Amino acid sequence: MADDPKLTPAEKAKVAVLVGRMCKRSIAGDHVYLTDLQRKVDRILDRARQRGTV
């Protein structure tokens, strides 16, 4: 967590929506596919990290 970048308000909102969707899917059961949403969150964090190093 210490290496997580500062997120813009728009990025925070996107991550919050995606986490909410992951939670909603998890309610359906243990064997639900979440990888697509996890990748989207990872991409948002990667872009923020790149922005922070430039």
Biopython code that builds the backbone (N, CA, C, O; Angstrom):
import numpy as np
from Bio.PDB.StructureBuilder import StructureBuilder

atoms = [
    (1, "MET", "N", (0.807, -1.195, 0.000)),
    (1, "MET", "CA", (0.000, 0.000, 0.000)),
    (1, "MET", "C", (0.851, 1.260, 0.000)),
    (1, "MET", "O", (0.396, 2.307, -0.461)),
    (2, "ALA", "N", (2.057, 1.183, 0.499)),
    (2, "ALA", "CA", (2.888, 2.364, 0.591)),
    (2, "ALA", "C", (3.278, 2.890, -0.791)),
    (2, "ALA", "O", (3.529, 4.085, -0.948)),
    (3, "ASP", "N", (3.330, 2.009, -1.795)),
    (3, "ASP", "CA", (3.717, 2.451, -3.126)),
    (3, "ASP", "C", (2.524, 2.829, -3.999)),
    (3, "ASP", "O", (2.685, 3.099, -5.189)),
    (4, "ASP", "N", (1.324, 2.850, -3.409)),
    (4, "ASP", "CA", (0.145, 3.250, -4.180)),
    (4, "ASP", "C", (0.201, 4.747, -4.457)),
    (4, "ASP", "O", (0.556, 5.532, -3.578)),
    (5, "PRO", "N", (-0.144, 5.138, -5.664)),
    (5, "PRO", "CA", (-0.057, 6.543, -6.055)),
    (5, "PRO", "C", (-1.239, 7.358, -5.549)),
    (5, "PRO", "O", (-2.249, 6.814, -5.103)),
    (6, "LYS", "N", (-1.087, 8.672, -5.629)),
    (6, "LYS", "CA", (-2.193, 9.578, -5.347)),
    (6, "LYS", "C", (-3.186, 9.455, -6.485)),
    (6, "LYS", "O", (-2.799, 9.529, -7.651)),
    (7, "LEU", "N", (-4.443, 9.273, -6.175)),
    (7, "LEU", "CA", (-5.468, 9.159, -7.202)),
    (7, "LEU", "C", (-6.241, 10.467, -7.321)),
    (7, "LEU", "O", (-6.459, 11.175, -6.338)),
    (8, "THR", "N", (-6.647, 10.766, -8.548)),
    (8, "THR", "CA", (-7.499, 11.925, -8.769)),
    (8, "THR", "C", (-8.904, 11.578, -8.288)),
    (8, "THR", "O", (-9.211, 10.400, -8.107)),
    (9, "PRO", "N", (-9.760, 12.567, -8.077)),
    (9, "PRO", "CA", (-11.141, 12.264, -7.677)),
    (9, "PRO", "C", (-11.869, 11.364, -8.682)),
    (9, "PRO", "O", (-12.664, 10.514, -8.281)),
    (10, "ALA", "N", (-11.612, 11.539, -9.959)),
    (10, "ALA", "CA", (-12.253, 10.700, -10.981)),
    (10, "ALA", "C", (-11.769, 9.256, -10.870)),
    (10, "ALA", "O", (-12.557, 8.320, -11.009)),
    (11, "GLU", "N", (-10.476, 9.079, -10.619)),
    (11, "GLU", "CA", (-9.930, 7.726, -10.464)),
    (11, "GLU", "C", (-10.479, 7.058, -9.210)),
    (11, "GLU", "O", (-10.775, 5.863, -9.215)),
    (12, "LYS", "N", (-10.612, 7.828, -8.143)),
    (12, "LYS", "CA", (-11.185, 7.277, -6.911)),
    (12, "LYS", "C", (-12.612, 6.808, -7.146)),
    (12, "LYS", "O", (-13.012, 5.747, -6.664)),
    (13, "ALA", "N", (-13.377, 7.600, -7.887)),
    (13, "ALA", "CA", (-14.761, 7.230, -8.177)),
    (13, "ALA", "C", (-14.825, 5.964, -9.031)),
    (13, "ALA", "O", (-15.650, 5.086, -8.777)),
    (14, "LYS", "N", (-13.962, 5.867, -10.034)),
    (14, "LYS", "CA", (-13.946, 4.681, -10.895)),
    (14, "LYS", "C", (-13.597, 3.432, -10.103)),
    (14, "LYS", "O", (-14.229, 2.388, -10.265)),
    (15, "VAL", "N", (-12.581, 3.544, -9.238)),
    (15, "VAL", "CA", (-12.170, 2.401, -8.420)),
    (15, "VAL", "C", (-13.307, 2.018, -7.465)),
    (15, "VAL", "O", (-13.562, 0.833, -7.256)),
    (16, "ALA", "N", (-13.977, 2.996, -6.894)),
    (16, "ALA", "CA", (-15.083, 2.704, -5.975)),
    (16, "ALA", "C", (-16.211, 1.961, -6.684)),
    (16, "ALA", "O", (-16.781, 1.019, -6.133)),
    (17, "VAL", "N", (-16.530, 2.382, -7.897)),
    (17, "VAL", "CA", (-17.578, 1.705, -8.664)),
    (17, "VAL", "C", (-17.165, 0.274, -8.985)),
    (17, "VAL", "O", (-17.969, -0.650, -8.860)),
    (18, "LEU", "N", (-15.918, 0.091, -9.396)),
    (18, "LEU", "CA", (-15.445, -1.244, -9.739)),
    (18, "LEU", "C", (-15.415, -2.161, -8.507)),
    (18, "LEU", "O", (-15.758, -3.339, -8.608)),
    (19, "VAL", "N", (-15.012, -1.636, -7.362)),
    (19, "VAL", "CA", (-15.004, -2.431, -6.136)),
    (19, "VAL", "C", (-16.436, -2.799, -5.750)),
    (19, "VAL", "O", (-16.695, -3.917, -5.304)),
    (20, "GLY", "N", (-17.351, -1.870, -5.921)),
    (20, "GLY", "CA", (-18.759, -2.165, -5.654)),
    (20, "GLY", "C", (-19.282, -3.277, -6.551)),
    (20, "GLY", "O", (-20.012, -4.158, -6.096)),
    (21, "ARG", "N", (-18.909, -3.234, -7.824)),
    (21, "ARG", "CA", (-19.323, -4.287, -8.750)),
    (21, "ARG", "C", (-18.726, -5.637, -8.363)),
    (21, "ARG", "O", (-19.380, -6.674, -8.474)),
    (22, "MET", "N", (-17.442, -5.608, -7.896)),
    (22, "MET", "CA", (-16.808, -6.853, -7.456)),
    (22, "MET", "C", (-17.545, -7.420, -6.236)),
    (22, "MET", "O", (-17.757, -8.629, -6.142)),
    (23, "CYS", "N", (-17.928, -6.558, -5.320)),
    (23, "CYS", "CA", (-18.658, -7.013, -4.126)),
    (23, "CYS", "C", (-20.006, -7.608, -4.516)),
    (23, "CYS", "O", (-20.412, -8.645, -3.993)),
    (24, "LYS", "N", (-20.685, -6.949, -5.428)),
    (24, "LYS", "CA", (-21.986, -7.443, -5.874)),
    (24, "LYS", "C", (-21.850, -8.816, -6.519)),
    (24, "LYS", "O", (-22.673, -9.699, -6.279)),
    (25, "ARG", "N", (-20.821, -9.001, -7.333)),
    (25, "ARG", "CA", (-20.588, -10.307, -7.959)),
    (25, "ARG", "C", (-20.222, -11.352, -6.918)),
    (25, "ARG", "O", (-20.633, -12.507, -7.031)),
    (26, "SER", "N", (-19.459, -10.964, -5.911)),
    (26, "SER", "CA", (-19.025, -11.919, -4.887)),
    (26, "SER", "C", (-20.202, -12.457, -4.084)),
    (26, "SER", "O", (-20.153, -13.582, -3.586)),
    (27, "ILE", "N", (-21.255, -11.664, -3.956)),
    (27, "ILE", "CA", (-22.443, -12.117, -3.244)),
    (27, "ILE", "C", (-23.057, -13.322, -3.944)),
    (27, "ILE", "O", (-23.667, -14.174, -3.298)),
    (28, "ALA", "N", (-22.897, -13.395, -5.264)),
    (28, "ALA", "CA", (-23.478, -14.488, -6.045)),
    (28, "ALA", "C", (-22.835, -15.831, -5.725)),
    (28, "ALA", "O", (-23.460, -16.871, -5.927)),
    (29, "GLY", "N", (-21.617, -15.832, -5.237)),
    (29, "GLY", "CA", (-20.967, -17.097, -4.884)),
    (29, "GLY", "C", (-19.460, -16.992, -4.900)),
    (29, "GLY", "O", (-18.889, -15.957, -5.246)),
    (30, "ASP", "N", (-18.828, -18.088, -4.518)),
    (30, "ASP", "CA", (-17.375, -18.120, -4.412)),
    (30, "ASP", "C", (-16.672, -18.266, -5.756)),
    (30, "ASP", "O", (-15.523, -17.850, -5.900)),
    (31, "HIS", "N", (-17.336, -18.839, -6.722)),
    (31, "HIS", "CA", (-16.689, -19.162, -7.994)),
    (31, "HIS", "C", (-17.115, -18.197, -9.102)),
    (31, "HIS", "O", (-17.376, -18.616, -10.229)),
    (32, "VAL", "N", (-17.182, -16.920, -8.782)),
    (32, "VAL", "CA", (-17.580, -15.898, -9.742)),
    (32, "VAL", "C", (-16.323, -15.253, -10.320)),
    (32, "VAL", "O", (-15.345, -15.024, -9.609)),
    (33, "TYR", "N", (-16.363, -14.966, -11.618)),
    (33, "TYR", "CA", (-15.225, -14.392, -12.337)),
    (33, "TYR", "C", (-15.086, -12.905, -11.999)),
    (33, "TYR", "O", (-15.973, -12.112, -12.312)),
    (34, "LEU", "N", (-13.990, -12.534, -11.370)),
    (34, "LEU", "CA", (-13.728, -11.136, -10.994)),
    (34, "LEU", "C", (-12.509, -10.557, -11.691)),
    (34, "LEU", "O", (-12.221, -9.370, -11.538)),
    (35, "THR", "N", (-11.797, -11.359, -12.442)),
    (35, "THR", "CA", (-10.516, -10.947, -12.997)),
    (35, "THR", "C", (-10.643, -9.739, -13.917)),
    (35, "THR", "O", (-9.756, -8.886, -13.938)),
    (36, "ASP", "N", (-11.736, -9.652, -14.682)),
    (36, "ASP", "CA", (-11.897, -8.512, -15.585)),
    (36, "ASP", "C", (-11.965, -7.194, -14.824)),
    (36, "ASP", "O", (-11.367, -6.203, -15.242)),
    (37, "LEU", "N", (-12.683, -7.178, -13.721)),
    (37, "LEU", "CA", (-12.780, -5.948, -12.927)),
    (37, "LEU", "C", (-11.473, -5.657, -12.193)),
    (37, "LEU", "O", (-11.090, -4.496, -12.047)),
    (38, "GLN", "N", (-10.792, -6.697, -11.735)),
    (38, "GLN", "CA", (-9.507, -6.506, -11.065)),
    (38, "GLN", "C", (-8.478, -5.919, -12.023)),
    (38, "GLN", "O", (-7.668, -5.079, -11.630)),
    (39, "ARG", "N", (-8.510, -6.362, -13.283)),
    (39, "ARG", "CA", (-7.585, -5.811, -14.282)),
    (39, "ARG", "C", (-7.857, -4.329, -14.527)),
    (39, "ARG", "O", (-6.927, -3.542, -14.699)),
    (40, "LYS", "N", (-9.132, -3.956, -14.542)),
    (40, "LYS", "CA", (-9.468, -2.540, -14.747)),
    (40, "LYS", "C", (-8.925, -1.680, -13.607)),
    (40, "LYS", "O", (-8.395, -0.594, -13.844)),
    (41, "VAL", "N", (-9.055, -2.161, -12.383)),
    (41, "VAL", "CA", (-8.515, -1.424, -11.234)),
    (41, "VAL", "C", (-6.994, -1.344, -11.340)),
    (41, "VAL", "O", (-6.405, -0.294, -11.083)),
    (42, "ASP", "N", (-6.361, -2.451, -11.718)),
    (42, "ASP", "CA", (-4.906, -2.450, -11.884)),
    (42, "ASP", "C", (-4.458, -1.452, -12.937)),
    (42, "ASP", "O", (-3.445, -0.776, -12.757)),
    (43, "ARG", "N", (-5.197, -1.349, -14.029)),
    (43, "ARG", "CA", (-4.846, -0.381, -15.083)),
    (43, "ARG", "C", (-4.949, 1.049, -14.579)),
    (43, "ARG", "O", (-4.101, 1.884, -14.894)),
    (44, "ILE", "N", (-5.985, 1.334, -13.798)),
    (44, "ILE", "CA", (-6.136, 2.684, -13.238)),
    (44, "ILE", "C", (-4.949, 3.001, -12.329)),
    (44, "ILE", "O", (-4.385, 4.093, -12.401)),
    (45, "LEU", "N", (-4.572, 2.048, -11.477)),
    (45, "LEU", "CA", (-3.439, 2.271, -10.570)),
    (45, "LEU", "C", (-2.122, 2.390, -11.331)),
    (45, "LEU", "O", (-1.266, 3.193, -10.959)),
    (46, "ASP", "N", (-1.950, 1.600, -12.392)),
    (46, "ASP", "CA", (-0.732, 1.687, -13.197)),
    (46, "ASP", "C", (-0.602, 3.047, -13.863)),
    (46, "ASP", "O", (0.483, 3.628, -13.879)),
    (47, "ARG", "N", (-1.707, 3.563, -14.416)),
    (47, "ARG", "CA", (-1.669, 4.895, -15.040)),
    (47, "ARG", "C", (-1.333, 5.979, -14.018)),
    (47, "ARG", "O", (-0.595, 6.917, -14.316)),
    (48, "ALA", "N", (-1.879, 5.841, -12.816)),
    (48, "ALA", "CA", (-1.594, 6.827, -11.772)),
    (48, "ALA", "C", (-0.120, 6.754, -11.350)),
    (48, "ALA", "O", (0.502, 7.785, -11.096)),
    (49, "ARG", "N", (0.432, 5.551, -11.275)),
    (49, "ARG", "CA", (1.855, 5.405, -10.945)),
    (49, "ARG", "C", (2.739, 6.036, -12.015)),
    (49, "ARG", "O", (3.715, 6.717, -11.702)),
    (50, "GLN", "N", (2.388, 5.804, -13.288)),
    (50, "GLN", "CA", (3.158, 6.396, -14.384)),
    (50, "GLN", "C", (3.082, 7.913, -14.337)),
    (50, "GLN", "O", (4.079, 8.597, -14.568)),
    (51, "ARG", "N", (1.927, 8.427, -14.044)),
    (51, "ARG", "CA", (1.745, 9.868, -13.956)),
    (51, "ARG", "C", (2.589, 10.444, -12.823)),
    (51, "ARG", "O", (3.109, 11.554, -12.936)),
    (52, "GLY", "N", (2.727, 9.694, -11.734)),
    (52, "GLY", "CA", (3.489, 10.164, -10.585)),
    (52, "GLY", "C", (4.986, 10.152, -10.809)),
    (52, "GLY", "O", (5.712, 10.898, -10.152)),
    (53, "THR", "N", (5.464, 9.319, -11.727)),
    (53, "THR", "CA", (6.916, 9.219, -11.957)),
    (53, "THR", "C", (7.393, 10.146, -13.054)),
    (53, "THR", "O", (8.597, 10.346, -13.213)),
    (54, "VAL", "N", (6.472, 10.715, -13.811)),
    (54, "VAL", "CA", (6.867, 11.579, -14.933)),
    (54, "VAL", "C", (7.129, 12.985, -14.474)),
    (54, "VAL", "O", (7.471, 13.845, -15.284)),
]
sb = StructureBuilder()
sb.init_structure("model")
sb.init_model(0)
sb.init_chain("A")
sb.init_seg("    ")
for serial, (resi, resn, name, xyz) in enumerate(atoms, 1):
    if name == "N":
        sb.init_residue(resn, " ", resi, " ")
    sb.init_atom(name, np.array(xyz, "f"), 0.0, 1.0, " ", f" {name:<3s}", serial, name[0])
structure = sb.get_structure()
